[in-house]
Amino acid sequence: MQDLKPTNQKSFYGKAQINKKAPDCVELYSYGTLVCQFNLISGKFTRIWRNYSATTMKHINDFRNMYALKSMGKKEWESLPIEF
């Protein structure tokens, strides 16, 4: 795993990490919890975590920005289907 690099602050201090699950899939962990994943081939972003927190949303948006995906707010996050 590697630390997620934030865009608007110095560091997430190890609280947001990226795991390359397979050659085509990258996962985001926030505070040790799997939150979402992104398929590098299909471009599909998948919500896995059921909850919401403002801090984790910062992690999610910086993760999305890494892959040129638009940032999202609480409403958009909560409207995504939860997949496991």
GINORZI-V673372 format. One line per field, one symbol per residue. burial: # if it has 16 or more other ideal C-beta (glycine too) atoms within 10 Angstrom, else .. Layout:
BEGIN
burial = ???
END
This chain:
BEGIN
burial = ...#.#.....#..####......######....####......#.#.#......#########.......#....#.......
END
